[in-house]
């Protein structure tokens, strides 16, 4: 149950349109529904700002579909991350309304377009970083944020980033996605007084060590206001950016 549905239920109880017994019956399955192989968190949206997402690797397509079917009863924009063709085929065969974003490897079940609040900018250093950057951007949009994308703006051609300096300064949060040497977040952190969420990617030649070099560079950034998530974790960066952006929107 999302916050809007819960608020309507409480309003109905207060107005006498729904009895306390009926309200209790609707809420009794909280906080989770046990499917045997998974305990589906049904009120994470109330605690964390968005419904539980499904990380697909390690799960069978049937398991992913079963979890989605339970979550979409009460939620829109339910996310299945790192989905593959088998998962997408199973979701389609089950008749679940969904949008498939192949670059980001993201399924959005029961998609609903929202007017986003505030502004989150997602900056990708190179085209090879787009799968992670697009995951971050799409998750931010699903969580109700206005998102602007800046692509192929890495430090090998710094003028490409500087062309977007005004947009960066307007953002409430910036997600900076980079592989190789991972320098982009430090550069952005030195340009604007906005929180920068650094996402190292596993893009790079041998000694990039599947993103470890970029991760260590970002953790050692001398620019203030830079936080770092795990390698390729566009989803986690999006949640952090969304929380920051929504807090700012409430203050304003």
Secondary structure, 3 states (H helix, E strand, C coil): CCHHHHHHHHHHHHHCCCCHHHHHHHHCCCCEEECCCCEEECCHHHHHCCCCCEECCCCCHHHHHHHHHHHCCCCCCEEEECCCHHHHHHHHHCCCCEEEECCCCEEEECCCCCCCEEEEEEEECCHHHHHHHHHHHHHHHHCCEEEEEECCCCHHHHHHHHCCHHHHHHCCEEEEEECCCCCHHHHHHCCCCCEEEEEECCCCCHHHHHHHHHHHHHHCCCCCCEEEECCCCHHHHHHHHHHHHHHHHHHC
